[in-house]
Amino acid sequence: MKQGHCTLVGAGPGDPELLTLKALRAIEAASLLLVDDLVSDEIVALAPPGARVVRVGKRGGCKSTPQAFIERLMVSAAQDGERVVRLKGGDPFIFGRGGEEAEHLRAAGVTVDVVNGITAGLAGPTALGVALTHRDHAQGVVFITGHNRPGSDPADWRQLAATAHQARLTLVIYMGMASAQRLQQDLLAGLPAHTQVAIVQNASRPDQRHAVTTLGRLHDTIVGHGLASPSVIVVGDVVSGIAALPADSGQMPDTPIAPQARSA
């Protein structure tokens, strides 16, 4: 049996200019790319002409390729001598199941390399000029998912909110749109209703949209502006750093949402 090799590559949030050089070299050398649904077409187009591209999309609430099938395909292709790249949106090790895949591959005797990518929890706030750990407003940041694994206990959002308030932490919530109303209710148990919030959809892409509001109006803002997944929700005083807002905005109104210009 051949030892095989596979590279888990973080494709970032969508803008191809956010790829690392190492990620680009891996994509250009691939003979087989297994591509997540959130990877942009511009990034897939960087693959060499002879490479096979297999779409193995995984989206919350949608029909998805079973994880077990993806892992079997990676192992089989690597052991057949393919130069396998598992191309994942964001970063493989930030809510990307990269840890599960790496463990499965190594258990099957396949050598694994991991190439980090820029996660949406960084790209989204940065697109709005938000510094997640601005020292005037926060002493740390928590990346957390609003979608727990089936059969597992959800996060204690009330306790998290109290801790975030006491320790001055920014919360960056992934996969929280479907449960935003419940998350809002629980977070309000430990954070003031006027806590500032930004929602960023399709971070870094030409169709990026955002809204800025307060925790007390989070769900109403999502519904009113028609925001949807994939989005990140940023909760904390660092949101006051958005350049488009007046410095003394106080109770911030919802801001209009519009595509963000991309530099040429």
C-alpha positions as CSV (number, residue, x, y, z in Angstrom):
1,M,0.0,0.0,0.0
2,K,1.3,3.4,-0.9
3,Q,1.8,5.9,2.0
4,G,-0.1,8.7,0.3
5,H,-0.1,12.4,0.9
6,C,-2.8,15.0,1.4
7,T,-2.7,18.8,2.0
8,L,-5.5,20.6,3.9
9,V,-5.5,24.1,2.5
10,G,-7.3,27.1,3.9
11,A,-8.7,29.0,1.0
12,G,-9.7,32.0,3.2
13,P,-13.1,33.7,3.0
14,G,-13.3,34.1,-0.8
15,D,-11.0,36.8,-2.0
16,P,-8.2,35.1,-3.9
17,E,-5.7,37.9,-2.9
18,L,-6.0,36.7,0.7
19,L,-4.5,33.3,-0.1
20,T,-1.0,32.6,1.3
21,L,1.8,31.8,-1.1
22,K,2.0,28.3,0.4
23,A,-1.7,27.8,-0.3
24,L,-1.2,28.9,-3.9
25,R,1.7,26.6,-4.5
26,A,-0.3,23.6,-3.1
27,I,-3.3,24.4,-5.3
28,E,-1.1,24.8,-8.4
29,A,0.6,21.4,-7.7
30,A,-2.6,19.4,-7.1
31,S,-3.8,16.6,-9.2
32,L,-7.1,16.3,-7.3
33,L,-8.9,19.1,-5.4
34,L,-11.8,18.3,-3.0
35,V,-13.5,21.7,-2.8
36,D,-15.8,23.0,-0.1
37,D,-18.9,24.9,-1.1
38,L,-17.7,28.2,0.3
39,V,-14.5,28.3,-1.8
40,S,-14.8,30.9,-4.5
41,D,-14.6,30.1,-8.2
42,E,-11.6,32.4,-8.6
43,I,-9.6,30.3,-6.2
44,V,-10.7,27.0,-7.8
45,A,-9.6,28.5,-11.2
46,L,-6.0,28.5,-9.9
47,A,-5.8,24.7,-10.2
48,P,-3.6,23.4,-13.0
49,P,-5.5,22.5,-16.2
50,G,-5.2,18.7,-15.8
51,A,-6.4,18.6,-12.2
52,R,-9.7,17.0,-11.3
53,V,-12.0,19.1,-9.2
54,V,-14.6,17.4,-7.0
55,R,-17.1,19.5,-5.2
56,V,-17.8,18.2,-1.7
57,G,-19.9,21.1,-0.4
58,K,-21.0,21.3,3.2
59,R,-23.5,24.0,4.2
60,G,-25.5,24.2,7.4
61,G,-29.2,23.5,6.7
62,C,-28.5,22.2,3.2
63,K,-27.9,18.9,1.6
64,S,-24.2,18.1,2.2
65,T,-21.7,15.5,1.2
66,P,-21.3,13.1,4.1
67,Q,-18.1,13.7,6.0
68,A,-17.3,10.0,6.1
69,F,-17.4,9.9,2.2
70,I,-15.0,12.8,2.0
71,E,-12.6,11.2,4.3
72,R,-12.7,7.9,2.4
73,L,-12.2,9.7,-0.9
74,M,-9.1,11.6,0.4
75,V,-7.5,8.4,1.7
76,S,-8.2,6.4,-1.5
77,A,-6.9,9.1,-3.8
78,A,-3.8,9.7,-1.7
79,Q,-3.0,6.0,-1.6
80,D,-3.4,5.9,-5.4
81,G,-0.6,8.4,-5.7
82,E,-2.7,11.6,-6.3
83,R,-1.5,14.9,-5.1
84,V,-4.6,15.6,-3.0
85,V,-5.6,19.0,-1.8
86,R,-8.6,19.4,0.4
87,L,-9.6,23.0,-0.3
88,K,-11.5,24.4,2.6
89,G,-13.1,27.8,3.2
90,G,-11.5,29.9,5.8
91,D,-8.9,28.0,7.9
92,P,-9.0,24.2,8.1
93,F,-8.6,24.2,11.9
94,I,-11.2,27.0,12.7
95,F,-14.6,25.2,12.5
96,G,-13.4,23.5,9.3
97,R,-13.3,19.9,10.5
98,G,-9.6,19.9,9.6
99,G,-8.7,18.2,12.9
100,E,-11.1,15.3,12.2
101,E,-9.8,14.9,8.7
102,A,-6.2,15.0,9.7
103,E,-6.8,12.3,12.4
104,H,-8.5,10.1,9.9
105,L,-5.8,10.5,7.3
106,R,-3.0,9.8,9.7
107,A,-4.8,6.7,11.0
108,A,-4.9,5.4,7.4
109,G,-1.2,6.0,6.9
110,V,-1.6,9.1,4.9
111,T,0.9,12.0,5.5
112,V,-0.9,15.3,6.1
113,D,0.2,18.9,5.7
114,V,-2.0,21.8,6.8
115,V,-1.9,25.3,5.3
116,N,-3.6,28.0,7.3
117,G,-6.0,30.4,5.7
118,I,-7.6,33.6,6.9
119,T,-10.8,32.8,8.7
120,A,-14.0,34.8,8.2
121,G,-13.9,35.8,11.9
122,L,-10.9,37.9,11.1
123,A,-11.7,38.9,7.5
124,G,-15.2,40.1,8.3
125,P,-14.4,42.5,11.1
126,T,-11.3,43.7,9.3
127,A,-13.4,44.6,6.2
128,L,-15.3,47.0,8.5
129,G,-12.2,48.4,10.2
130,V,-12.8,46.5,13.4
131,A,-9.8,45.5,15.5
132,L,-11.0,42.5,17.5
133,T,-8.5,43.1,20.3
134,H,-8.3,46.9,20.3
135,R,-6.9,47.5,23.7
136,D,-9.2,50.4,24.5
137,H,-12.2,48.1,24.2
138,A,-11.1,44.4,24.7
139,Q,-8.6,42.2,26.4
140,G,-9.2,39.2,24.3
141,V,-11.4,37.5,21.7
142,V,-13.4,34.3,21.7
143,F,-14.2,32.4,18.4
144,I,-17.3,30.3,19.0
145,T,-19.8,28.4,16.9
146,G,-23.6,28.8,17.3
147,H,-24.1,25.4,15.8
148,N,-23.2,22.6,18.1
149,R,-22.5,19.0,17.0
150,P,-25.7,16.9,17.0
151,G,-26.0,15.0,20.3
152,S,-23.6,17.4,22.1
153,D,-24.5,20.0,24.7
154,P,-24.7,23.6,23.4
155,A,-22.4,26.3,24.8
156,D,-23.6,28.0,28.0
157,W,-24.2,31.4,26.3
158,R,-25.4,33.0,29.5
159,Q,-22.2,32.2,31.3
160,L,-20.1,33.2,28.3
161,A,-21.9,36.6,28.2
162,A,-21.2,37.2,31.8
163,T,-17.5,36.3,31.4
164,A,-17.2,38.4,28.3
165,H,-18.7,41.4,30.1
166,Q,-16.4,40.9,33.2
167,A,-13.2,40.2,31.2
168,R,-13.9,42.6,28.3
169,L,-13.9,40.0,25.6
170,T,-15.0,40.3,22.0
171,L,-17.2,37.4,20.8
172,V,-17.0,36.3,17.2
173,I,-19.9,33.9,16.5
174,Y,-19.8,31.5,13.5
175,M,-22.8,29.6,12.2
176,G,-25.1,31.6,14.5
177,M,-27.7,33.0,12.1
178,A,-30.3,30.3,12.3
179,S,-30.2,30.5,16.1
180,A,-29.7,34.2,16.4
181,Q,-32.9,34.9,18.4
182,R,-32.0,32.3,21.1
183,L,-28.4,33.5,21.2
184,Q,-29.6,37.1,21.6
185,Q,-31.8,36.1,24.5
186,D,-29.1,34.2,26.3
187,L,-26.4,36.8,25.7
188,L,-28.7,39.5,27.1
189,A,-28.5,37.6,30.5
190,G,-24.9,38.8,30.9
191,L,-24.4,41.7,28.5
192,P,-26.2,45.0,28.3
193,A,-28.8,45.5,25.5
194,H,-26.7,48.4,24.1
195,T,-23.7,46.2,23.5
196,Q,-22.6,46.9,20.0
197,V,-22.9,44.2,17.3
198,A,-21.8,43.8,13.7
199,I,-23.1,41.1,11.3
200,V,-20.9,40.5,8.2
201,Q,-22.2,38.3,5.4
202,N,-19.9,36.9,2.7
203,A,-16.8,38.5,4.1
204,S,-14.2,39.7,1.6
205,R,-16.4,38.8,-1.4
206,P,-17.8,41.3,-4.0
207,D,-21.3,40.6,-2.6
208,Q,-20.2,41.3,1.0
209,R,-23.0,42.9,3.1
210,H,-23.1,44.1,6.7
211,A,-25.2,45.7,9.4
212,V,-24.3,47.3,12.6
213,T,-26.7,47.3,15.5
214,T,-27.0,46.5,19.2
215,L,-27.4,43.2,21.0
216,G,-31.0,44.2,21.9
217,R,-31.9,44.5,18.2
218,L,-29.8,41.7,16.8
219,H,-32.5,39.4,15.6
220,D,-34.7,42.2,14.3
221,T,-31.8,43.6,12.3
222,I,-31.0,40.2,10.8
223,V,-34.6,39.7,9.7
224,G,-35.2,43.3,8.7
225,H,-32.1,43.4,6.4
226,G,-32.5,39.9,5.1
227,L,-29.0,38.8,6.2
228,A,-28.2,35.1,5.9
229,S,-25.5,32.6,6.1
230,P,-22.5,32.5,5.7
231,S,-22.1,35.3,8.2
232,V,-20.2,36.1,11.4
233,I,-21.6,38.0,14.3
234,V,-19.2,40.2,16.2
235,V,-20.3,41.2,19.7
236,G,-18.4,43.8,21.8
237,D,-17.3,47.4,22.2
238,V,-14.7,47.0,19.5
239,V,-17.5,47.4,16.9
240,S,-17.3,51.2,17.8
241,G,-14.1,51.2,15.7
242,I,-16.0,51.0,12.5
243,A,-14.7,54.1,10.6
244,A,-18.1,54.9,9.0
245,L,-19.7,55.6,12.4
246,P,-19.5,58.8,14.4
247,A,-17.2,58.4,17.5
248,D,-20.0,59.4,19.8
249,S,-22.8,57.3,18.3
250,G,-23.9,55.9,21.6
251,Q,-27.0,53.8,20.9
252,M,-26.0,52.9,17.4
253,P,-28.8,52.6,14.8
254,D,-28.8,49.9,12.2
255,T,-26.5,50.9,9.4
256,P,-27.5,50.4,5.8
257,I,-26.0,47.3,4.2
258,A,-24.3,47.3,0.8
259,P,-21.7,45.4,-1.1
260,Q,-18.2,46.4,-0.2
261,A,-15.9,47.7,-2.9
262,R,-13.0,45.5,-3.7
263,S,-9.7,47.1,-4.7
264,A,-8.5,46.4,-8.2
